[in-house]
Amino acid sequence: MRGKVASMKGLDITSQTWRAVEAHAQTQLTTLREKNDSPTMDVIRTADLRGRIAAWKELLALATAPAQSADIGGDSY
């Protein structure tokens, strides 16, 4: 993951709510990764899927990431 993720203060990673969110995120990641493996996708669709994958990964990282400011882009390309 290119950007930094801010940890979420007060996030209870042992709650049923977080576990449901985590399970949903994992399902979404699996689905998006399978779609991304298609050899027939164009560059734009591939970039879109990679961005969506990164967003789900950032959400999941909230449970483990140390407190940092989010990287909103810039000259890191």
N, C-alpha and C positions, 0 to 999 in steps of 0.2 A: 504494500500500500504506500503510495507516494506521500499523502498528506498525514499530518499529525491529527490525532483524535483527542478531544478533551474528555476526560472521564466525567461521568455524570454524578455529581454530589447527591447523596441520598438514594442512589439506585440500589434496590434490594435484589441482588441476583439470586437469592434463594426463594423469592416469592413465586407463587403460581403464575402471576401475570408475566413476570420476566421469562419464566420457563416457556410460556405459551408464545411470547414474542420471539424468543430464541428458536423454538421449533419452527415457527412460521418462516423466520429468516433463513434457516438452514434449508427448508423446502424450496424457498425462492432461489437460493444460491444454486442448488442442485439443478433446478429447472433452467435457470439462466445459463449455467455452464454447459448444459446439454445443447441448448439452442446455439450457444456461441461456438460449439464444435462443428457446426454445419459448414461444409466447404462451399456451399452455394451462397452464403451471405456476402453482401457487399460491404465496403469499408465503413460506410455510415452506420449501417445496422450493427456491425461488429463493435464500433465505438460506443454506440448507444448501450448495448448489452454490457460492455466492460464498465461503463459508468454506473449502470444499475448494480452490477456485481460489487463494485467498490463501495457504493452507498450501503448495501446490506452488510458488507464486511465492517464498515465503520460503525454501524449500529451495534453489531456484535462485540466490537472492540471496546465499547463503553464499559463493559463488565470487567475489563482487565487493564485498560490503558491508564497510565499515570496522568495526572492533571497537566495538560499542555494546551496551548492555544491551537485552534484549528487552522490548517493551511488552506487558504482559499484560492490557491493558484499562484500565478505570477511567473517569474522567470525560471522556473524549475523544469521547463520542457526541454 
